[in-house]
Amino acid sequence: MCAPAEDDSNGSSSSNSSSNKEASSDNSSSGGNDTRSYKEQKAERDAEKSALLEALKMKLKAQLELAEASAGDPSAATDVAATAAQLRQWVDTASDKDYLLLHARVEAAAGRFAAALLALDKIVSPENEVPGPAAPEASQVKQKLLQALGWLHWKAYEEALSRVRFPGRLPPL
């Protein structure tokens, strides 16, 4: 027959603590196998961040096009400002060359033409670098800004300079 169970608080606590120690040692030994390495986690987080940045960039481009189409709509301007603020939490749009054109368009939409022109100058004529693929578009945006400011002589100069910088067709060799 079975012996009656005695109510011994010392015996039960010692058996519980020994089982807890075994469980914790099992978790620590298998914990390295269950968790992913730091490099894998970092790669996954970097992929998520780049996807988020790309989504915010596309959203901001779409909102800028809507704001330009519906000039004077205050709700479109606030949407652009809010999305630009979200993007700036993740990346410095004023210095990152991948976001300079977008930064210039946001600044121009907000009426800060000087900041937009500075950003466009960084794209069109970067120091010690060849202009990137966004440079011709940046030159066109710069011409529109100069015309909006009423600086037609500067616009004409920028048009002539863009024909030299970005020729439509190169002569044969």
N, C-alpha and C positions, 0 to 999 in steps of 0.2 A: 504494500500500500504506500501511498504517498505520505510523506511527512507533512504535518500541518505547516502552513506558511507562517513564519514568525514575522512580526512587525518590527524590524530592526532598521532604524534610520541610518545607522553608521554603515551597515552592510549595503544598503541600497544606494547610498550616495557614492560609496567607493566603486561599486559596479558601474554606476552611471558615469562617473568621472573617467574610469578606464575606457568605457565605450566611446566617450567624447574624445579622448586622446587618440584613440584608434581612428575615429572618423576624421579628426583634423589632420592626422598624419596621412590618411588616404587622400584627402583633398589637396594637401600640399604636394604630394608626390605626383598626383595626376593633374594638378592645376596647370603645370607647364604644358601638358599635352592638349588640354582642353582650350586654352587661350591661344589666340593667334600671336604671332611675333609682332614686335613694335613696327618693323618695316612694312608688314602687311597692313596693319591698322593705319599707318601713316599714308600708305599708298591709297587705301580706300577713302580716307578723309580728304586727301588731296583731290581725288577724282570727284568727290561730292562737292568740294569747294569750287572746282573749275566748272562743274555743271551749274552750280548756283550762280557763279559770276556770269556765265554765258546766258543763263535765263534772265538775269537782271539786265544785262546788256541789251538783249533783244527786246525786253519789255520797255526799256528806256527809249530805244530807237523807235518803237511803235508809238509810244506816247509823244515823242517829239514830232513825229510826222502828223499825228492827230492835232497837236497844239499848233503846228504851222498851218495846217489846213483850216482850222477854226481859230484864226487869230482873234484875240480879245476874249476868249473863253477863260474865265478865272479858274474853273474846275480843272481844266486841262493843264493849266500852269501849276496848280497845286499838286496834281498827280505827278507831273514831271519832277517837281522839286522833291517830293517824297521818295520817288524811286531813285533819284540821284543821291539822296541822303543814304538810302539803304546800300547803294553800290559803294559809296565812299566809306562805309563802315568796313568793307572788305578789302578795298584797294584804293590807292591814292590816284585818283583820276587825273590830277593836275600834273603828275610827273611820270606816270606809266605810259610809255609810248603807244601801247595798244588801246588806251582809253582817251588819248588826247583829243581826237576829233569829236568824240562823244562829249567830252568835257567842254570843248569850245561851243558845241551846239547848245548845251545846257546853259552855259553862261550867256550866249547870245539870246536865247529864249527868255532869260531872266532880265535882259536889258543891260547886262554888264559887258559892253562891247570891248572895252580895253582888255579885260581878262580873256575874252574869246580870241582877240587878235594875238595876244601873247601866246596862247596855246597853239594857235594856227601857225605862228612863226616857228615854234619848236618842231612842228611837223614838216613844214615846207622847206625850211633850211636848217636842219639839225647841224650842230657843231661836229666837225670831223667825221661825218657819216654821210652816206648816200641817202637821199630821201626815200622813205618807205612807200609801200603801195597806196597808202592813203593820201599821199601828198597831192596828187592832181585834184582829188575831191576837196581837200583842205584849201587848195588855191581857189577853187570855185566858191567855197563858203566865205573865204576871205574877201573875194570880190563883191559878194552880196552884202557883207557887213560894211565894206567901204562905201558902197552905194547908199546903204541905209543911213550912214553917217553924213552923207552929202559930200564926201571927199572924192569927187569924180576924177581929179587928176591922179590920185593914188590908185584908183580903180584901173585907170588906163595904164598906169605903170605896171601894176600887178598882172594885167592881161598880157602885156608885152613880155614881161618876165616869165610868165607861165608858158608862153609859146617857146621860149628859149629852153626853159627847164624841162618841159614835157612835150617834145615835138610829136606831132601826130604820126609822122612817118620819117624815118631816117633815110638819108640818101644812100644809094647802093655803094658798096665798097669798091 
